Amino acid sequence: MSVRFLVNPKAGRGLSLASFDRLRKLASRAGAGFVVSRSAADLGEQARRAAEDGIERLLVAGGDGTMHLALQGLANTSCALGVIPVGTGNDLSGTLKIPPDVDVAVQRGLAGKIRPVDLIRVGETYSVSYLGVGFDSEATEFANQVKILKGPLIYPYSVIHTLATFAPPSMRIVHDEGVFEGRVMFANLSNLPRFGGGMQIAPQAQIDDGMLDLVIVKEISRRALLAVFPKVYAGKHVGHPAVLFHRTCRAEITIDRPMTLYGGGEPVRPMAAGEPVAAEVVPAGLKIVD
């Protein structure tokens, strides 16, 4: 079995020296290659190179953003992604129940079974977790700029900050079950049940069922959003009259003002006012170590 490690030294606002050294030792013990990414773009390039080199398992150390960037080079290849969660947001590893212990995660990456999972595609970009635009994308954009906090507290802080100035956009969303038109807080296509550091945004979503869960939160007051927000961590927002759920293989979103579409905590593409953007599921588009 051919294995390579790909480490993002900037994961989690800066990977600790102890974790970095431990990863290097574990890679050496496993007889695996050890690559340190030089930039965000380099993560995808190094992952692509691993697939081209015939590597069977690429163990990637980082958070959800790191996984998102690396899978751009692994999508639709035979190289399997092994997740080592050492980042700020670890929703993919949480869904896969991979603990935040470097030794345990590496052992899982080396010995776990490989299985196919779905991806979401928009243009030439893939996401394994979600694609979202609206309040959540603006909160994520702010969270990526926060320097004073680390870990899962970043997103709640960013939600409160973003809420002060957010104006709900109007969207038209065409999906397999119909068409939605109106003002929304946000729209989210989920492949995982969770995002934003543990929020159960789409509790019924499954990573390998060939479907996406479309979550639409209609326009509500700031007070109402703050009231429902804590419930998302337990998935108890289901049933709220402003929250709509649809199962779909594809969605086309048109928005009334420029915003940025996000996926896996990373910007995916800008959205222009009045320009439809289509996203679709890619069944079994990624091999992953479970």
N, C-alpha and C positions, 0 to 999 in steps of 0.2 A: 504494500500500500504506500503510495507516494503522498506525503503531507508537507504543507508549507504553512508557516505562520505569517500573517500580515498584521502589523501593529500600528495603530494610530497614536502617536505620542501626545496628541492634543486632545484625546478623548477625555471626557469628564472635566473639561477646563484645564487639562494637563495631567497626563497619566503619572502616577507617583513613581518615583525611582524604584521603590521596593517592588511594585507590581511589574515594572519593566524588566528588572533584573530577574525576577522569578519567571516571567514568560520566556526570557532568553534561555534560562537553565532548563526549563521544561521542554523547550524546542530541541535543545542539544541532547537531552536525555532520550527524546523520541527519534533522534536522527533526522529531524526535519529542518528544512530551510527556514530562515528567519529574515523577514523583510520589514523595514521600517518605512512607512509612507512619508513622503516629503511635502505633500500638499493634499488638498481635497481632491483635485483632479488626478493626482497620482494614485489614490486609492483604487479608483476604477481601472486605471491603466495597469496597475500591478495585479489586480484580480483577473483582468483580461489575459495578461501574460501567463498567469498560473494556469488558466484554462488551456491556453495554446501550448503550454509546456507539458500537458497531460497530467497535471496534478489532480489527484482524486479528491483530496480534502484540503480546503483552504480555511484554516482557523483564523478568524478575524477578531482582533481585540479592539473593542470600542463600544460606543452606544448605538442608538438607533440611526443617528445620522451617519455614522461610519458604515453600518450595514447597508444603508440606502446607497451610499456612494460605491461601495464595493460590489454590490449586486449588479451595477450597471455593466460590469465586466463578466459577471457570472450567468446572467440571464440566458436561458436557452442553450446552456453548455452542459457538459457532463461533469464539471467540477462542482463538488458539493460545498456549501457554506457551513462552516462550523462556528457557532456564536460563542464568543468569550466576552461576557458583559462587564465592561469597565467604564461605561459612559455615564452621561447625565441622565438620559432617558433610556430605559431598557425594556421597552414594551414587547419587542420580539422575543427576547429571552424569557420575559415573564410569561408570555403566551406558551412558549415551549417548555416552561418550568425548568429552566437552566438557572441554577443558583449563582449569586454574585460572588462566588468563591473561585479564584483563578485555578487552583489545582483541580477542583471538581469539574469545572467547565472544560478544562483542557482534556481531562480524562474522558469526559462525555464526547468531546469532539473527536478524540482518537478512536473510541470504541463504540460510539452510538451507531444506530442504524441510519442509513440514508433513505430518505423518502422524498417524493416530489411534492411541492406546494405551489399554490397559485401566485400570480403576480397581477398588478394593475399596470396597464400601459397607457400612456398619453404621448402621442408622437413617438419619439425614439427613447423616451425615458420610462423607467420601470419603478414601481414601488411594491414592497411586500406588505406594507402596513396599511396605509390610507392615502387618499388624496383629498384635500380639503381647501375650501376657500370661504372667506368671510371673517367673522369674528375670530375663529380659531387660528386662521392663517396670520392675522394681524397680531394676535397674542403670541404666536410662535415666533414671528419676526422680531417682536420686542424681546422675547425670552432669549433669542440668540445673541442679543446685544447686552444682556445683563451680565455684569462682572462681579457683583457683590454677593451673589448667592451661588451655591452648587446644589446638585441633586434635585429631587422631585419638588422642592419648594419653589423652584423657579417658575413653574407654570401657574400655580395659584396667584403668585405675586404679579405675573404678567397679565393674567385675566383681570385683576382689579385695576391695574394701571390702564389697560386698553379700554376697559368699559367706560372710562370717564369721557372719552372723546369719540367712541365708535358710533357710526350712523349706519343702520341696517341697509344693505344694498337690495335692489330688486333683481330677482333671478327668474329665468325660465329653464326648467330642468326636464328634459325628455328622457324617460327611462322605460324599462320593459313593461311596467304596470300602468303607464299613463304619462301625463304631463302635469307639472306643478308650475304655477306662476304666482309671484307675489314677493313681498319683502321678507327677508330672512335674516336671522342672526348668522347662520352659516349652513353650508351643505358639505357633507362628508361621505366619501365612498370608502367603506371599510372592508379590509380583508382580514383584519384581526379584531377581536372583541375590544381591545384596549388601545388607547393612545395617550399622549400628554403625561407620561410618567405614572400610569396606573389607572386612568379613568376608563371605566367600562362603557365606552360610548356606544358600542354595538354588541350587546351581550350575546346575541345569537350568531355572530359572525364566526365562520370557520375558515381556516387557512387553506383547506384542500377540497372544498366542495364545488368548485367551478362557478361560484356565484359571489357577488359583492353585496354588502348591506349598505344601502343608501339611507343616510340619516339627514333629515332636514329639520332644522329648528326655526320655526316661523318667528317673525318679529314679536318680541315681548319687551316689557319695561326692564330697566336696569335692576329694579328691585326684584322683579320676578326671576330674572336670570341669576341673580345672586342667591335667591332662595333655592333654585333647582340645582345650581352648580355643585354643591357638596354631594347631592344624591347620585351624581354621575359616577363617583368612585365605587359605588356599590351596584351600579346599573339600575337604580331605583327611579330614574327619570322616565323609564318606560311607562307609558300610559298617560303622561302629561299631555294635555290637549295641544300644546304648541310643538310637540316632537312627533315627527312622522317617520315611519320606517317602511322601506320598500326593498324587495329582493330583485336584483337585476344583474344582467351580464354586461350591460353597457349603459352609459349615461352621457348626455350632451348638455353642457351647462353654458348658458349665456347670461352675462352680468351687465348691469347698467353703468358701471364705472370701472376704471382700471384697478385691478387688484392682482395679487400674486397667489398662484396655486402652489400649495405646499404638500409634501409627502415625506414621511419618515423624519419630520423635523427639519427638512431642507427645502429651499425654494426649487420648484420644478419648472415653472414657466410663468411669465407675465400673462395676464388675461386682459385684453383690450375690451373696452365697452362695446357691446353689441356683436362681438365676435364669438361664435359658438366654439367650445372646446370639448372634444369627445374623449372619453376614457373607456377602457374595456378590460375585462378580466382575461388573463392569459393562463388557462388551466395548465397545471404542472409545468410552469415556466421556470422554476428554480428547484434544484436539488438542495436539500438541507439535511444536516446531521441532527437527528432528533434524540 
